């Protein structure tokens, strides 16, 4: 996507503000300092530990009355180092100009979204509505609403970290897509939840959730945690979807979008596979759609037919071209605004 001729001169100041707030430099690349965990204050370390404990406690509460209640779960909060920071910058080099251009086209809609409007059908107000007189209920006025503080959209991104993601460039494509979505949401001030998951790491850790970015504890350095996404072991999809969907369902935003990036069907020990796992996923989707969560499945592997059957055609994204995946995903999210 090419920039229009006048896109740089009149909007430089606005873009600079958005970049500063999102942790980006003037050239669109992430700003970072040399990682030094020892430099964190003891108070900051304690807050991080407390947050991780809360994530574990909340996740276990969500699954306590599901078929996953006996699964041994651990929620991790991955750290990052200087190598992760440098890797992130390399990934961003081809992505950021496109992401910023999509954000520029989105921002006018957001300005409308957060502007004041009028609540109709009031007994009193500052604006008379003649068309309401026909109802004879005396609600002839409109009253100005205060502006909302943020877009009415929250995004959850679930990344399948099963071992098969290491094949055919899927892991790199997933990372690029996650980066694009994360930076787009930062520029547009959209709350974002990015979790990875894998199953059967050990007998004492049958399910692993990796909390890379969380809207309850947003950190500009969360972007560097994303480089910890890896292909690991099995996948227990229904459990991961349930934990994330519960977080989104409790959010105040009107539109709650949960996107699952996966390359295959669910499979975990001992018997979480086949029709048993598929039924669990379908029931989870139905349950949380009733609570206002919208699901999308981005299929980037060989089991596209199975994923389509699980989620339904209306929720299925066939990602044939992995190179186009990041931009395609960002444009899909933009449409929900």
C-alpha positions in Angstrom: 0.0 0.0 0.0 1.5 3.3 -1.1 1.2 6.5 0.9 -0.8 9.3 -0.7 1.1 12.4 -1.8 -0.2 14.5 1.1 -0.2 11.9 3.8 3.1 13.0 5.4 3.0 16.8 5.6 -0.4 17.6 7.2 -0.4 14.7 9.7 3.1 14.6 11.0 2.2 15.9 14.4 -0.7 13.6 15.0 1.3 10.6 13.9 4.2 11.6 16.2 1.7 11.7 19.1 0.4 8.2 18.4 3.9 6.8 17.9 5.1 8.4 21.2 2.2 6.9 23.1 2.7 3.4 21.5 6.4 3.3 22.1 7.4 3.9 18.5 10.1 6.2 17.1 9.6 8.8 14.5 10.5 6.4 11.7 7.9 3.9 12.9 10.3 1.4 14.5 10.0 0.4 18.1 12.0 2.3 20.7 13.9 0.2 23.2 16.7 0.4 25.7 19.1 -2.4 26.7 17.2 -5.0 28.7 18.4 -5.3 32.3 15.9 -7.2 34.5 18.2 -6.4 37.5 17.4 -2.7 37.1 13.7 -3.3 37.9 12.8 -2.1 41.4 11.8 -4.7 43.9 8.3 -3.1 43.9 8.0 -3.5 40.2 9.1 -7.1 40.4 6.6 -7.8 43.1 3.8 -6.2 41.0 4.7 -8.5 38.1 4.6 -11.5 40.4 1.3 -10.5 41.8 -0.2 -10.0 38.3 1.0 -13.4 37.2 -0.6 -15.0 40.3 -3.8 -13.2 39.5 -3.8 -14.5 35.9 -3.3 -18.1 37.2 -6.0 -17.7 39.8 -8.5 -16.3 37.3 -7.7 -18.9 34.6 -8.2 -21.8 37.1 -11.5 -20.3 38.2 -12.7 -20.1 34.6 -12.1 -23.8 34.0 -13.3 -25.0 37.4 -16.7 -26.1 36.1 -15.6 -27.3 32.6 -14.2 -30.6 31.3 -10.8 -29.1 31.8 -11.1 -28.7 35.6 -8.6 -31.5 36.4 -6.0 -30.3 33.9 -2.9 -28.9 35.5 -2.6 -25.3 34.3 0.2 -22.7 34.6 0.0 -19.2 33.2 3.3 -17.7 32.4 4.3 -14.1 31.8 7.3 -14.4 29.4 10.3 -12.1 29.9 12.4 -10.6 27.1 16.0 -9.7 26.5 18.0 -7.6 24.1 18.0 -10.3 21.4 14.2 -10.3 21.5 14.2 -6.5 21.1 16.5 -6.6 18.1 14.5 -9.4 16.5 11.3 -7.4 16.9 12.8 -4.4 15.1 13.8 -6.7 12.2 10.3 -8.1 11.9 8.8 -4.5 12.0 10.9 -3.1 9.1 8.6 -4.3 6.3 5.4 -4.1 8.3 5.1 -0.7 10.0 4.6 1.5 6.9 1.6 -0.6 5.9 0.2 -0.8 9.5 0.5 2.9 9.9 -1.2 3.6 6.6 -4.2 1.4 7.7 -4.2 3.1 11.0 -4.3 6.6 9.3 -7.4 5.5 7.4 -9.0 4.1 10.5 -8.4 7.1 12.8 -11.1 9.3 11.3 -13.7 6.6 12.1 -12.4 6.5 15.7 -12.7 10.3 16.0 -16.3 9.9 15.1 -16.6 7.0 17.5 -15.4 9.0 20.5 -17.2 12.2 19.6 -20.3 13.4 21.4 -23.7 12.3 20.0 -27.3 12.6 21.1 -29.4 10.2 23.1 -32.9 10.2 21.6 -36.3 9.9 23.3 -35.9 12.0 26.4 -38.5 14.0 28.3 -36.2 17.0 28.3 -33.0 17.9 26.5 -31.2 20.5 24.3 -32.5 19.3 21.0 -36.2 19.0 19.9 -37.0 16.1 17.6 -40.2 16.7 15.7 -40.5 13.1 14.4 -40.9 11.8 17.9 -44.2 13.8 18.4 -46.0 11.1 16.5 -45.5 8.6 19.4 -47.3 10.8 21.9 -45.2 9.6 24.7 -43.8 13.1 25.5 -40.2 11.9 24.8 -39.7 14.7 22.2 -36.1 15.7 23.0 -32.5 14.5 22.6 -29.8 14.9 25.2 -26.1 15.1 24.4 -24.0 12.2 25.5 -20.5 12.7 26.8 -17.8 11.3 24.6 -16.5 7.8 25.3 -12.9 7.4 26.3 -11.9 4.6 23.9 -13.0 2.7 20.8 -15.8 0.3 21.4 -13.7 -2.7 20.3 -11.5 -5.1 22.3 -9.3 -7.7 20.5 -8.0 -11.0 21.7 -5.4 -12.9 19.7 -4.8 -16.6 20.5 -1.7 -18.2 19.1 -1.5 -22.0 18.8 2.1 -22.9 19.9 1.9 -26.6 18.9 5.0 -28.3 17.5 3.6 -28.4 14.0 3.7 -24.6 13.8 7.4 -24.8 13.1 6.8 -26.2 9.6 6.5 -24.3 6.3 7.2 -20.9 7.8 4.0 -20.9 9.8 5.6 -19.6 13.0 7.2 -16.7 11.3 4.0 -15.8 9.6 2.1 -16.0 12.9 4.7 -13.7 14.6 4.5 -11.1 11.8 0.7 -11.2 12.0 0.7 -10.8 15.8 3.2 -7.9 15.5 1.0 -6.2 12.9 -2.1 -6.5 15.0 -0.4 -5.4 18.2 1.1 -2.2 16.6 -2.2 -1.4 14.9 -4.1 -1.7 18.2 -1.5 0.5 19.9 -1.8 3.2 17.2 -5.6 3.1 17.4 -5.7 2.7 21.3 -7.6 -0.6 21.0 -7.3 -2.8 24.1 -5.4 -6.0 23.1 -5.0 -9.4 24.7 -2.4 -11.7 23.2 -2.0 -15.2 24.6 -0.1 -18.3 23.3 -0.8 -21.8 24.5 0.5 -25.3 24.3 -0.3 -28.6 26.1 1.6 -31.5 27.7 4.9 -29.8 28.4 5.2 -32.1 31.4 3.0 -34.2 33.7 2.9 -31.3 36.2 2.1 -28.8 33.5 -0.6 -30.2 31.2 -1.6 -26.8 29.9 0.6 -23.7 29.4 -0.8 -20.3 28.8 1.7 -17.6 27.8 0.4 -14.1 28.5 2.4 -11.8 26.1 0.1 -8.8 26.2 -2.7 -8.1 28.6 -5.0 -5.0 28.6 -5.2 -5.1 32.4 -1.4 -4.5 32.6 -0.4 -2.9 29.4 3.3 -2.3 29.0 5.1 -0.7 25.9 7.6 -3.5 26.2 5.0 -6.2 25.7 5.8 -6.1 22.0 9.2 -7.6 22.8 7.6 -10.5 24.7 6.0 -11.5 21.4 9.3 -12.8 20.2 9.0 -15.6 22.7 6.3 -17.2 20.6 7.6 -20.7 19.7 6.4 -24.1 18.5 6.3 -26.3 21.6 4.1 -29.3 22.1 0.4 -30.3 21.8 -2.7 -28.0 21.7 -5.8 -28.0 23.9 -7.7 -25.4 22.0 -11.0 -25.4 23.8 -9.4 -24.6 27.1 -7.4 -21.7 25.7 -10.4 -20.2 24.0 -12.5 -20.5 27.2 -9.9 -18.6 29.3 -9.5 -15.8 26.7 -13.2 -15.5 25.9 -14.1 -15.1 29.6 -11.7 -12.2 29.8 -13.2 -10.5 26.7 -16.8 -11.2 27.8 -16.1 -9.2 31.0 -14.7 -6.2 29.2 -16.8 -3.1 28.8 -16.4 -2.7 25.0 -19.4 -3.4 22.8 -17.5 -5.4 20.2 -15.3 -8.3 21.6 -13.3 -10.0 18.9 -11.4 -13.2 19.5 -9.1 -14.5 16.7 -7.4 -17.9 16.9 -4.3 -18.4 14.8 -3.9 -22.2 14.4 -2.4 -24.7 11.9 -4.3 -27.8 13.0 -7.0 -29.5 14.9 -7.0 -29.9 18.7 -4.9 -32.8 20.1 -3.7 -33.3 23.7 -3.2 -36.1 26.1 -4.9 -38.2 27.2 -8.0 -38.2 25.1 -8.5 -34.6 24.0 -8.8 -35.2 20.3 -11.3 -36.1 17.6 -15.0 -35.6 18.2 -14.5 -35.1 21.9 -12.3 -32.0 21.4 -14.3 -30.7 18.5 -17.5 -30.9 20.6 -15.8 -29.0 23.4 -14.7 -26.2 21.1 -18.1 -25.9 19.5 -19.8 -25.6 22.8 -17.3 -23.1 24.0 -17.8 -20.9 21.0 -21.6 -21.1 21.3 -21.5 -20.3 25.0 -19.4 -17.2 24.6 -21.1 -16.0 21.5 -24.2 -15.7 23.7 -22.1 -13.5 26.0 -21.2 -11.2 23.1 -17.8 -12.6 22.0 -17.2 -12.8 18.2 -14.9 -15.6 17.1 -12.7 -15.8 14.0 -10.3 -18.7 13.1 -7.3 -17.9 10.9 -6.2 -21.3 9.5 -2.6 -21.4 8.3 -2.0 -25.1 8.1 -3.1 -28.4 6.5 -6.2 -28.9 8.7 -8.2 -26.1 7.1 -11.2 -28.2 6.4 -11.4 -29.4 10.1 -10.9 -25.9 11.4 -13.6 -24.6 9.1 -16.0 -27.4 10.3 -15.3 -26.5 13.9 -15.8 -22.8 13.7 -18.2 -22.6 10.8 -17.8 -20.9 7.4 -18.9 -17.5 8.8 -16.0 -17.5 11.3 -13.3 -19.1 9.1 -10.4 -17.3 7.5 -8.5 -19.4 4.9 -4.9 -18.0 5.0 -3.4 -19.5 1.9 -0.8 -16.9 1.3 1.2 -16.5 4.5 3.0 -13.5 3.2 -0.2 -11.5 3.0 -1.5 -12.8 6.4 -0.4 -9.9 8.6 -2.0 -7.1 6.5 -5.1 -9.2 5.8 -5.6 -9.7 9.6 -5.2 -6.0 10.4 -7.7 -5.1 7.7 -10.2 -7.5 9.1 -9.9 -6.0 12.5 -10.3 -2.5 11.1 -13.6 -3.5 9.6 -15.0 -4.2 13.1 -14.5 -0.6 14.0 
